[in-house]
């Protein structure tokens, strides 16, 4: 069901995506050197790909319309 998929996605976001977001936020608290900016950009891209993968692997069920 949609609710089951939402629960699965929520858990995956908490365990996989949130740590990346926290790391990005910690880096943003540092002095923005070119190296840190590159790390942030890499992590943002990694997070984006992970979210896409979670959505692709856990699609919402298609509801039949009569």
Kinemage of the C-alpha trace (Angstrom):
@kinemage 1
@onewidth
@group {chain A} dominant
@subgroup {mainchain}
@vectorlist {calphas} color= white
{ca unk a 1} P 0.000 0.000 0.000
{ca unk a 2} L 0.998 3.621 -0.309
{ca unk a 3} L 1.317 3.861 3.465
{ca unk a 4} L 3.711 0.894 3.555
{ca unk a 5} L 5.895 2.430 0.840
{ca unk a 6} L 5.890 5.759 2.708
{ca unk a 7} L 7.050 3.977 5.878
{ca unk a 8} L 9.829 2.158 4.020
{ca unk a 9} L 10.996 5.355 2.327
{ca unk a 10} L 10.861 7.273 5.610
{ca unk a 11} L 13.077 4.677 7.310
{ca unk a 12} L 15.544 4.669 4.420
{ca unk a 13} L 15.714 8.466 4.441
{ca unk a 14} L 16.383 8.446 8.193
{ca unk a 15} L 19.109 5.812 8.022
{ca unk a 16} L 20.760 6.703 4.697
{ca unk a 17} L 19.928 10.246 3.583
{ca unk a 18} L 19.828 12.121 6.895
{ca unk a 19} L 23.460 11.281 7.797
{ca unk a 20} L 24.612 12.773 4.488
{ca unk a 21} L 22.511 15.877 5.120
{ca unk a 22} L 24.004 16.209 8.606
{ca unk a 23} L 27.516 15.912 7.162
{ca unk a 24} L 26.730 18.612 4.591
{ca unk a 25} L 25.445 20.892 7.344
{ca unk a 26} L 28.572 20.321 9.469
{ca unk a 27} L 30.775 21.179 6.491
{ca unk a 28} L 28.773 24.360 5.859
{ca unk a 29} L 29.656 25.449 9.405
{ca unk a 30} L 33.360 25.356 8.467
{ca unk a 31} L 35.297 28.031 6.644
{ca unk a 32} L 34.363 27.581 2.985
{ca unk a 33} L 37.597 26.518 1.341
{ca unk a 34} L 37.656 25.148 -2.212
{ca unk a 35} L 38.135 21.651 -0.778
{ca unk a 36} L 35.127 21.935 1.520
{ca unk a 37} L 33.026 23.406 -1.301
{ca unk a 38} L 33.994 20.423 -3.465
{ca unk a 39} L 33.106 18.006 -0.647
{ca unk a 40} L 29.720 19.679 -0.205
{ca unk a 41} L 29.005 19.501 -3.942
{ca unk a 42} L 29.982 15.816 -4.014
{ca unk a 43} L 27.790 15.011 -1.009
{ca unk a 44} L 24.814 16.923 -2.435
{ca unk a 45} L 25.098 14.887 -5.651
{ca unk a 46} L 25.493 11.646 -3.683
{ca unk a 47} L 22.381 12.506 -1.649
{ca unk a 48} L 20.405 13.321 -4.797
{ca unk a 49} L 21.331 9.982 -6.396
{ca unk a 50} L 20.496 8.106 -3.205
{ca unk a 51} L 17.041 9.710 -3.014
{ca unk a 52} L 16.408 8.799 -6.664
{ca unk a 53} L 17.504 5.216 -5.953
{ca unk a 54} L 15.242 4.947 -2.902
{ca unk a 55} L 12.279 6.213 -4.935
{ca unk a 56} L 13.054 3.884 -7.855
{ca unk a 57} L 13.411 0.843 -5.585
{ca unk a 58} L 10.282 1.690 -3.587
{ca unk a 59} L 7.685 3.005 -6.051
{ca unk a 60} L 4.203 3.943 -4.962
{ca unk a 61} L 1.559 1.447 -6.069
{ca unk a 62} L -0.409 2.440 -9.133
{ca unk a 63} L -4.027 3.074 -8.220
{ca unk a 64} L -6.618 1.752 -10.623
{ca unk a 65} L -9.090 4.366 -11.843
{ca unk a 66} L -12.455 2.950 -12.920
